[in-house]
Amino acid sequence: MTASGGTISTRRTLRDGLGRDLHYLRLSVTDRCNFRCVYCLPQGCPKAAAGQPLSLGEIGRLASAFAGLGFWKVRLTGGEPTLRPDICDVVRRVAGTPGIRRVGLTTNGYRLAAMAAELREAGLKSLNVSLDSLDPERFHEITGSPHLDRIVAGIEAALAAGIPSVKVNVVLLRGMDDRELGRFLAWTRKESLTVRFIELMETGDNGALFRRARLPAAEMRRKLESLGWTKLPRDAGDGPATSYGHPGHAGRAGLISAYSSGFCDSCNRLRVSSTGDLRLCLFGDQMISLRPLLHGDAGRAELMDLIERSVTRKPQAHGLAAGRCGPTANLATTGG
Ligand code: SAM
């Protein structure tokens, strides 16, 4: 049954024109953010929102249509998703959608400590917390927030609440020295926590910073390997991240290198913006408005058909290595 009582018709796996199985939806639930990360929204988010974000009902219908197309994994992102007062209800609604097996959330962690237990109870299976430095001053410089302690407390609360997968996402920026790397990796020694290092991506707004501050993933790979971390086999359903393990650590490390060749070969996702636009690629220029079909359950079959027809146009790869970031001004608008 759908959230509103209709019958679910299960459809085949969705495959794009290049034969990639798509089963992972990244859904932005707001374009509002309370941080000012230097590479994303250094001036804070624009005063006016891009538009009214999808309502709980619209999100439920969207999740049901994607589930009907074989999608089983949904990650809620933004903007900052925890700024939505109904974020736990959103998690509950998506997690309760037949066919959806894994709901994740990406957050800056600022509000996490107070809501970790409720998110877990709502059915959250995976939490990614963005944290680019464990040094309070550097954290402040990067995010505009002096509250590193709140983020660390949030991660500790998520682990204590028993959220099954907790990952810390660290954007690689020049200035991240070996001491900082050591602090992040030390965290994985006892905790079954994954720390993932993400290569900075160029967007329409951050070109100058990108050229100045980019720290290539290859440098981090060499460092990890020199410290005894080894590449782990990929799990079914894994995206483009590479995981590393170490005999002395309970947790893992990971590397997301958007500039490496073949990065998009394992792309398994589609994105929907906070106002209901389907994006076939984070850096692509196609936007297909799904919102007109989200007003009621009657639009479900048409919505599924529209998504199915659209994915034939999913690009083979982004053009980042050639300096093309499409119309993506920053990742907050689309949902990073
Ligand atoms: N506010 C939430 C957060 O902080 O995690 C979710 C949205 S944020 C856009 C999602 C992730 O994208 C964060 O880990 C952030 O560091 C990352 N991000 C934003 N801009 C980026 C860029 N240009 N290159 C690489 N990662 C970026």
Boltz pocket constraint, residues with backbone or C-beta under 6 A from the ligand:
constraints:
  - pocket:
      binder: B
      contacts: [[A, 33], [A, 39], [A, 40], [A, 77], [A, 78], [A, 79], [A, 80], [A, 81], [A, 106], [A, 107], [A, 108], [A, 109], [A, 128], [A, 129], [A, 130], [A, 131], [A, 169], [A, 171], [A, 198], [A, 199], [A, 200], [A, 201], [A, 202], [A, 203], [A, 206], [A, 330], [A, 331], [A, 332], [A, 335], [A, 336]]
      max_distance: 6.0
